[in-house]
Amino acid sequence: MYKQAAVGFALALSTLTTATLPAVAQSLPSSHQLSASSNTIPASTALTVTFPSNMVVNAKKKQDYPMTLFLAQPLFDSQGQQVVAANSPLVAKMTPTKGGAQIVAESLVINGRVVSIQASSPLIPSYSVSKTSRYQSAREGSAMFANIAGGVTGGVTGSANALNRASFLGGGLGALAGLASNNKKKVVEVPAGSVYVLTLEAPIVVAGTAQPVVQPVAQSSSQFQFQTEQEYSSGLAQLLQVYQQGEASAAQVLERVRAADIYATTQLQEPLYPPVEQRQLVKQLVGFEYAIDRTS
């Protein structure tokens, strides 16, 4: 779609091939390809996350606790460009391990897309309780249910408010379940608002928008071939279309417009100009005013 017909300009394929005038620029785009740009967030990048609600887990149970966290700071690629905004939702789990628990990230919402990631936190130490009261057990159950509910809602909406509402509902269920729980000996507790730093274990490649790549070629030594106003207008129309489709810059188009005007007013038997409507469009788009309009 973006082949030579788009930008080879030649102010119109066969009728407006390139000019050999000294004032004409030395290159113009002749091929158009699509290049999918991408940004890479390197491994070892720090992911700073915040907990929107209180989290209490039983460190002795070999059970993962799902949760949705939020980035406290934006993420940047290897070139220093921001690619992930602060407050982006991060889906993770609290995984009990020897001596405590660890935050293990699973995915991150980037530009509206869920991207799988590998990142984890240092060990969060557990602490011992000689005998867990029913109240403490209810808190633990409440936090687990709240984070499950919050993870589902927050992951869909990306809203901390939605997450808190879901956490409230989930907390009620957890409290009821906790009243019937057994005593616990080791717990890990993370208060709401706590900040932890996870380390990215593998690079994240963030796909970007396909961008046109223009490759310059040398000017041809042949002159423009148009002889009539219709041929001139047809080629110019194609050039302006190329510009309006974003396949050539204003500077490139202006360069070719000037070259064609020099040819049309100095190399033909009589000066030739595009139709008035087209001249007005050229002035509007690239700021070039034809001599006939300056003197009229």
Contacts in CASP RR format, 6 or more apart in sequence:
PFRMAT RR
TARGET T0000
AUTHOR 0000-0000-0000
METHOD contacts of the structure
MODEL  1
MYKQAAVGFALALSTLTTATLPAVAQSLPSSHQLSASSNTIPASTALTVT
FPSNMVVNAKKKQDYPMTLFLAQPLFDSQGQQVVAANSPLVAKMTPTKGG
AQIVAESLVINGRVVSIQASSPLIPSYSVSKTSRYQSAREGSAMFANIAG
GVTGGVTGSANALNRASFLGGGLGALAGLASNNKKKVVEVPAGSVYVLTL
EAPIVVAGTAQPVVQPVAQSSSQFQFQTEQEYSSGLAQLLQVYQQGEASA
AQVLERVRAADIYATTQLQEPLYPPVEQRQLVKQLVGFEYAIDRTS
2 32 0 8 1.000
2 33 0 8 1.000
2 34 0 8 1.000
2 212 0 8 1.000
2 247 0 8 1.000
3 31 0 8 1.000
3 32 0 8 1.000
4 30 0 8 1.000
4 31 0 8 1.000
4 32 0 8 1.000
5 13 0 8 1.000
6 32 0 8 1.000
6 242 0 8 1.000
6 245 0 8 1.000
6 247 0 8 1.000
7 28 0 8 1.000
7 29 0 8 1.000
7 30 0 8 1.000
7 31 0 8 1.000
7 32 0 8 1.000
7 214 0 8 1.000
7 242 0 8 1.000
7 247 0 8 1.000
7 248 0 8 1.000
8 28 0 8 1.000
8 29 0 8 1.000
8 30 0 8 1.000
8 31 0 8 1.000
8 242 0 8 1.000
9 16 0 8 1.000
9 18 0 8 1.000
9 28 0 8 1.000
9 29 0 8 1.000
9 239 0 8 1.000
9 242 0 8 1.000
9 248 0 8 1.000
9 252 0 8 1.000
9 253 0 8 1.000
9 256 0 8 1.000
10 16 0 8 1.000
10 17 0 8 1.000
10 18 0 8 1.000
10 220 0 8 1.000
11 17 0 8 1.000
11 224 0 8 1.000
11 226 0 8 1.000
11 235 0 8 1.000
11 236 0 8 1.000
11 238 0 8 1.000
11 239 0 8 1.000
11 256 0 8 1.000
11 259 0 8 1.000
11 260 0 8 1.000
12 226 0 8 1.000
12 231 0 8 1.000
12 234 0 8 1.000
12 235 0 8 1.000
12 236 0 8 1.000
12 237 0 8 1.000
12 238 0 8 1.000
12 239 0 8 1.000
13 235 0 8 1.000
13 238 0 8 1.000
14 225 0 8 1.000
15 225 0 8 1.000
15 226 0 8 1.000
15 231 0 8 1.000
15 232 0 8 1.000
15 234 0 8 1.000
15 235 0 8 1.000
16 224 0 8 1.000
16 225 0 8 1.000
16 226 0 8 1.000
16 231 0 8 1.000
16 232 0 8 1.000
16 235 0 8 1.000
16 236 0 8 1.000
16 239 0 8 1.000
16 260 0 8 1.000
17 220 0 8 1.000
17 222 0 8 1.000
17 223 0 8 1.000
17 224 0 8 1.000
17 225 0 8 1.000
18 24 0 8 1.000
18 28 0 8 1.000
18 219 0 8 1.000
18 220 0 8 1.000
18 222 0 8 1.000
18 224 0 8 1.000
18 259 0 8 1.000
19 219 0 8 1.000
19 223 0 8 1.000
19 224 0 8 1.000
19 259 0 8 1.000
19 260 0 8 1.000
19 262 0 8 1.000
19 263 0 8 1.000
20 219 0 8 1.000
20 220 0 8 1.000
20 221 0 8 1.000
20 222 0 8 1.000
20 223 0 8 1.000
21 259 0 8 1.000
21 262 0 8 1.000
21 263 0 8 1.000
23 258 0 8 1.000
23 259 0 8 1.000
23 262 0 8 1.000
24 219 0 8 1.000
24 255 0 8 1.000
24 256 0 8 1.000
24 258 0 8 1.000
24 259 0 8 1.000
25 219 0 8 1.000
25 252 0 8 1.000
25 255 0 8 1.000
26 218 0 8 1.000
26 219 0 8 1.000
27 216 0 8 1.000
27 217 0 8 1.000
27 218 0 8 1.000
27 219 0 8 1.000
28 216 0 8 1.000
28 217 0 8 1.000
28 219 0 8 1.000
28 252 0 8 1.000
28 255 0 8 1.000
28 256 0 8 1.000
29 214 0 8 1.000
29 215 0 8 1.000
29 216 0 8 1.000
29 217 0 8 1.000
29 247 0 8 1.000
29 248 0 8 1.000
29 252 0 8 1.000
30 215 0 8 1.000
30 216 0 8 1.000
30 217 0 8 1.000
31 214 0 8 1.000
31 215 0 8 1.000
31 217 0 8 1.000
32 212 0 8 1.000
32 213 0 8 1.000
32 214 0 8 1.000
32 247 0 8 1.000
33 212 0 8 1.000
33 213 0 8 1.000
33 215 0 8 1.000
34 210 0 8 1.000
34 211 0 8 1.000
34 212 0 8 1.000
34 213 0 8 1.000
35 210 0 8 1.000
35 211 0 8 1.000
35 212 0 8 1.000
35 213 0 8 1.000
36 207 0 8 1.000
36 208 0 8 1.000
36 209 0 8 1.000
36 210 0 8 1.000
36 211 0 8 1.000
37 208 0 8 1.000
37 209 0 8 1.000
37 210 0 8 1.000
37 211 0 8 1.000
38 205 0 8 1.000
38 206 0 8 1.000
38 207 0 8 1.000
38 208 0 8 1.000
39 77 0 8 1.000
39 78 0 8 1.000
39 79 0 8 1.000
39 81 0 8 1.000
39 83 0 8 1.000
39 205 0 8 1.000
39 206 0 8 1.000
39 208 0 8 1.000
40 77 0 8 1.000
40 78 0 8 1.000
40 203 0 8 1.000
40 204 0 8 1.000
40 205 0 8 1.000
40 206 0 8 1.000
41 75 0 8 1.000
41 76 0 8 1.000
41 77 0 8 1.000
41 78 0 8 1.000
41 83 0 8 1.000
41 84 0 8 1.000
41 200 0 8 1.000
41 203 0 8 1.000
41 204 0 8 1.000
41 205 0 8 1.000
41 206 0 8 1.000
42 77 0 8 1.000
42 78 0 8 1.000
42 200 0 8 1.000
42 203 0 8 1.000
43 200 0 8 1.000
43 201 0 8 1.000
43 202 0 8 1.000
43 203 0 8 1.000
44 199 0 8 1.000
44 200 0 8 1.000
45 75 0 8 1.000
45 76 0 8 1.000
45 199 0 8 1.000
45 200 0 8 1.000
46 197 0 8 1.000
46 198 0 8 1.000
46 199 0 8 1.000
46 200 0 8 1.000
47 71 0 8 1.000
47 75 0 8 1.000
47 90 0 8 1.000
47 105 0 8 1.000
47 119 0 8 1.000
47 197 0 8 1.000
47 198 0 8 1.000
47 199 0 8 1.000
47 200 0 8 1.000
48 71 0 8 1.000
48 72 0 8 1.000
48 73 0 8 1.000
48 195 0 8 1.000
48 196 0 8 1.000
48 197 0 8 1.000
48 198 0 8 1.000
49 69 0 8 1.000
49 70 0 8 1.000
49 71 0 8 1.000
49 72 0 8 1.000
49 90 0 8 1.000
49 92 0 8 1.000
49 103 0 8 1.000
49 105 0 8 1.000
49 195 0 8 1.000
49 196 0 8 1.000
49 197 0 8 1.000
49 198 0 8 1.000
50 69 0 8 1.000
50 70 0 8 1.000
50 71 0 8 1.000
50 72 0 8 1.000
50 193 0 8 1.000
50 194 0 8 1.000
50 195 0 8 1.000
51 67 0 8 1.000
51 69 0 8 1.000
51 190 0 8 1.000
51 191 0 8 1.000
51 192 0 8 1.000
51 193 0 8 1.000
51 194 0 8 1.000
51 195 0 8 1.000
51 196 0 8 1.000
52 68 0 8 1.000
52 69 0 8 1.000
52 70 0 8 1.000
52 160 0 8 1.000
52 163 0 8 1.000
52 164 0 8 1.000
52 167 0 8 1.000
52 192 0 8 1.000
52 193 0 8 1.000
53 143 0 8 1.000
53 146 0 8 1.000
53 147 0 8 1.000
53 150 0 8 1.000
53 163 0 8 1.000
53 164 0 8 1.000
53 167 0 8 1.000
53 192 0 8 1.000
54 139 0 8 1.000
54 143 0 8 1.000
54 146 0 8 1.000
54 189 0 8 1.000
54 190 0 8 1.000
54 191 0 8 1.000
54 192 0 8 1.000
55 65 0 8 1.000
55 67 0 8 1.000
55 94 0 8 1.000
55 143 0 8 1.000
55 147 0 8 1.000
55 188 0 8 1.000
55 189 0 8 1.000
55 190 0 8 1.000
56 139 0 8 1.000
56 140 0 8 1.000
56 141 0 8 1.000
56 142 0 8 1.000
56 143 0 8 1.000
56 144 0 8 1.000
56 187 0 8 1.000
56 188 0 8 1.000
56 189 0 8 1.000
56 190 0 8 1.000
57 65 0 8 1.000
57 94 0 8 1.000
57 96 0 8 1.000
57 101 0 8 1.000
57 140 0 8 1.000
57 143 0 8 1.000
57 144 0 8 1.000
57 187 0 8 1.000
57 188 0 8 1.000
58 96 0 8 1.000
58 140 0 8 1.000
58 184 0 8 1.000
58 186 0 8 1.000
58 187 0 8 1.000
59 96 0 8 1.000
59 99 0 8 1.000
59 100 0 8 1.000
59 101 0 8 1.000
59 126 0 8 1.000
59 186 0 8 1.000
59 187 0 8 1.000
59 188 0 8 1.000
60 96 0 8 1.000
60 184 0 8 1.000
60 185 0 8 1.000
60 186 0 8 1.000
61 96 0 8 1.000
62 96 0 8 1.000
63 96 0 8 1.000
64 93 0 8 1.000
64 94 0 8 1.000
64 95 0 8 1.000
64 96 0 8 1.000
64 104 0 8 1.000
65 93 0 8 1.000
65 94 0 8 1.000
65 95 0 8 1.000
65 144 0 8 1.000
65 147 0 8 1.000
65 148 0 8 1.000
66 91 0 8 1.000
66 92 0 8 1.000
66 93 0 8 1.000
66 147 0 8 1.000
66 148 0 8 1.000
66 151 0 8 1.000
67 91 0 8 1.000
67 92 0 8 1.000
67 93 0 8 1.000
67 94 0 8 1.000
67 147 0 8 1.000
67 148 0 8 1.000
67 150 0 8 1.000
67 151 0 8 1.000
68 89 0 8 1.000
68 90 0 8 1.000
68 91 0 8 1.000
68 92 0 8 1.000
68 147 0 8 1.000
68 150 0 8 1.000
68 151 0 8 1.000
68 154 0 8 1.000
68 155 0 8 1.000
68 158 0 8 1.000
68 163 0 8 1.000
69 89 0 8 1.000
69 90 0 8 1.000
69 92 0 8 1.000
69 103 0 8 1.000
70 87 0 8 1.000
70 88 0 8 1.000
70 89 0 8 1.000
70 90 0 8 1.000
70 160 0 8 1.000
71 84 0 8 1.000
71 85 0 8 1.000
71 86 0 8 1.000
71 87 0 8 1.000
71 88 0 8 1.000
71 90 0 8 1.000
71 108 0 8 1.000
72 86 0 8 1.000
72 195 0 8 1.000
73 86 0 8 1.000
74 82 0 8 1.000
74 84 0 8 1.000
74 85 0 8 1.000
74 86 0 8 1.000
75 82 0 8 1.000
75 83 0 8 1.000
75 84 0 8 1.000
75 204 0 8 1.000
76 82 0 8 1.000
76 83 0 8 1.000
77 83 0 8 1.000
77 206 0 8 1.000
83 110 0 8 1.000
83 206 0 8 1.000
84 108 0 8 1.000
84 110 0 8 1.000
84 206 0 8 1.000
87 160 0 8 1.000
88 108 0 8 1.000
88 109 0 8 1.000
88 110 0 8 1.000
89 108 0 8 1.000
89 109 0 8 1.000
89 154 0 8 1.000
89 155 0 8 1.000
89 158 0 8 1.000
90 105 0 8 1.000
90 107 0 8 1.000
90 108 0 8 1.000
90 109 0 8 1.000
91 105 0 8 1.000
91 106 0 8 1.000
91 107 0 8 1.000
91 108 0 8 1.000
91 114 0 8 1.000
91 151 0 8 1.000
91 155 0 8 1.000
92 103 0 8 1.000
92 104 0 8 1.000
92 105 0 8 1.000
92 106 0 8 1.000
93 103 0 8 1.000
93 104 0 8 1.000
93 106 0 8 1.000
94 101 0 8 1.000
94 102 0 8 1.000
94 103 0 8 1.000
94 104 0 8 1.000
94 147 0 8 1.000
94 188 0 8 1.000
94 190 0 8 1.000
95 101 0 8 1.000
95 102 0 8 1.000
95 103 0 8 1.000
95 104 0 8 1.000
96 188 0 8 1.000
97 123 0 8 1.000
99 123 0 8 1.000
99 125 0 8 1.000
99 126 0 8 1.000
99 186 0 8 1.000
100 123 0 8 1.000
100 124 0 8 1.000
100 125 0 8 1.000
100 126 0 8 1.000
100 186 0 8 1.000
100 188 0 8 1.000
101 123 0 8 1.000
101 124 0 8 1.000
101 126 0 8 1.000
101 188 0 8 1.000
102 120 0 8 1.000
102 121 0 8 1.000
102 122 0 8 1.000
102 123 0 8 1.000
102 124 0 8 1.000
103 120 0 8 1.000
103 121 0 8 1.000
103 124 0 8 1.000
103 196 0 8 1.000
103 198 0 8 1.000
104 119 0 8 1.000
104 120 0 8 1.000
104 121 0 8 1.000
105 117 0 8 1.000
105 118 0 8 1.000
105 119 0 8 1.000
105 120 0 8 1.000
105 198 0 8 1.000
106 116 0 8 1.000
106 117 0 8 1.000
107 114 0 8 1.000
107 115 0 8 1.000
107 116 0 8 1.000
107 117 0 8 1.000
108 114 0 8 1.000
108 115 0 8 1.000
108 117 0 8 1.000
108 204 0 8 1.000
109 115 0 8 1.000
109 155 0 8 1.000
109 158 0 8 1.000
110 204 0 8 1.000
110 206 0 8 1.000
111 206 0 8 1.000
115 204 0 8 1.000
115 206 0 8 1.000
117 200 0 8 1.000
117 202 0 8 1.000
117 204 0 8 1.000
118 200 0 8 1.000
118 201 0 8 1.000
118 202 0 8 1.000
119 198 0 8 1.000
119 199 0 8 1.000
119 200 0 8 1.000
119 201 0 8 1.000
120 198 0 8 1.000
120 199 0 8 1.000
120 201 0 8 1.000
121 196 0 8 1.000
121 197 0 8 1.000
121 198 0 8 1.000
121 199 0 8 1.000
124 188 0 8 1.000
124 190 0 8 1.000
124 196 0 8 1.000
125 188 0 8 1.000
126 186 0 8 1.000
126 187 0 8 1.000
126 188 0 8 1.000
127 186 0 8 1.000
127 187 0 8 1.000
127 188 0 8 1.000
127 189 0 8 1.000
128 185 0 8 1.000
128 186 0 8 1.000
129 136 0 8 1.000
129 184 0 8 1.000
129 185 0 8 1.000
129 186 0 8 1.000
129 187 0 8 1.000
130 185 0 8 1.000
131 183 0 8 1.000
132 140 0 8 1.000
132 181 0 8 1.000
132 183 0 8 1.000
132 184 0 8 1.000
132 185 0 8 1.000
132 187 0 8 1.000
134 178 0 8 1.000
134 179 0 8 1.000
134 181 0 8 1.000
136 184 0 8 1.000
136 187 0 8 1.000
137 178 0 8 1.000
137 179 0 8 1.000
137 181 0 8 1.000
137 182 0 8 1.000
137 183 0 8 1.000
137 184 0 8 1.000
138 174 0 8 1.000
138 175 0 8 1.000
138 176 0 8 1.000
138 178 0 8 1.000
138 179 0 8 1.000
138 181 0 8 1.000
139 175 0 8 1.000
140 178 0 8 1.000
140 181 0 8 1.000
140 184 0 8 1.000
140 187 0 8 1.000
141 171 0 8 1.000
141 174 0 8 1.000
141 175 0 8 1.000
141 177 0 8 1.000
141 178 0 8 1.000
141 181 0 8 1.000
142 170 0 8 1.000
142 171 0 8 1.000
142 172 0 8 1.000
142 173 0 8 1.000
142 174 0 8 1.000
142 175 0 8 1.000
142 178 0 8 1.000
143 171 0 8 1.000
144 174 0 8 1.000
145 170 0 8 1.000
145 171 0 8 1.000
145 172 0 8 1.000
145 173 0 8 1.000
145 174 0 8 1.000
145 177 0 8 1.000
146 166 0 8 1.000
146 167 0 8 1.000
146 168 0 8 1.000
146 170 0 8 1.000
146 171 0 8 1.000
146 174 0 8 1.000
147 167 0 8 1.000
148 170 0 8 1.000
149 166 0 8 1.000
149 167 0 8 1.000
149 169 0 8 1.000
149 170 0 8 1.000
149 171 0 8 1.000
150 162 0 8 1.000
150 163 0 8 1.000
150 166 0 8 1.000
150 167 0 8 1.000
150 170 0 8 1.000
151 163 0 8 1.000
151 166 0 8 1.000
152 166 0 8 1.000
153 159 0 8 1.000
153 162 0 8 1.000
153 163 0 8 1.000
153 165 0 8 1.000
153 166 0 8 1.000
154 160 0 8 1.000
154 162 0 8 1.000
154 163 0 8 1.000
154 166 0 8 1.000
155 163 0 8 1.000
156 162 0 8 1.000
157 163 0 8 1.000
190 196 0 8 1.000
212 246 0 8 1.000
212 247 0 8 1.000
214 247 0 8 1.000
214 248 0 8 1.000
223 263 0 8 1.000
223 267 0 8 1.000
224 259 0 8 1.000
224 260 0 8 1.000
224 263 0 8 1.000
224 264 0 8 1.000
224 267 0 8 1.000
225 231 0 8 1.000
226 232 0 8 1.000
226 235 0 8 1.000
226 260 0 8 1.000
226 264 0 8 1.000
226 272 0 8 1.000
227 268 0 8 1.000
228 272 0 8 1.000
229 272 0 8 1.000
229 273 0 8 1.000
229 274 0 8 1.000
229 275 0 8 1.000
232 260 0 8 1.000
232 264 0 8 1.000
232 272 0 8 1.000
232 273 0 8 1.000
232 274 0 8 1.000
233 274 0 8 1.000
233 275 0 8 1.000
233 278 0 8 1.000
236 257 0 8 1.000
236 260 0 8 1.000
236 274 0 8 1.000
236 278 0 8 1.000
236 282 0 8 1.000
237 278 0 8 1.000
239 248 0 8 1.000
239 253 0 8 1.000
239 256 0 8 1.000
239 257 0 8 1.000
240 253 0 8 1.000
240 278 0 8 1.000
240 281 0 8 1.000
240 282 0 8 1.000
240 285 0 8 1.000
242 248 0 8 1.000
242 253 0 8 1.000
243 249 0 8 1.000
243 250 0 8 1.000
243 252 0 8 1.000
243 253 0 8 1.000
243 285 0 8 1.000
243 286 0 8 1.000
244 285 0 8 1.000
250 285 0 8 1.000
250 286 0 8 1.000
253 285 0 8 1.000
253 286 0 8 1.000
254 286 0 8 1.000
254 287 0 8 1.000
254 288 0 8 1.000
257 282 0 8 1.000
257 286 0 8 1.000
257 288 0 8 1.000
258 288 0 8 1.000
261 288 0 8 1.000
261 290 0 8 1.000
261 291 0 8 1.000
264 271 0 8 1.000
264 272 0 8 1.000
264 273 0 8 1.000
265 271 0 8 1.000
265 272 0 8 1.000
265 273 0 8 1.000
265 291 0 8 1.000
271 292 0 8 1.000
273 279 0 8 1.000
273 290 0 8 1.000
273 292 0 8 1.000
274 282 0 8 1.000
274 290 0 8 1.000
276 293 0 8 1.000
279 289 0 8 1.000
279 290 0 8 1.000
279 292 0 8 1.000
279 293 0 8 1.000
282 288 0 8 1.000
282 290 0 8 1.000
283 289 0 8 1.000
283 290 0 8 1.000
283 293 0 8 1.000
END
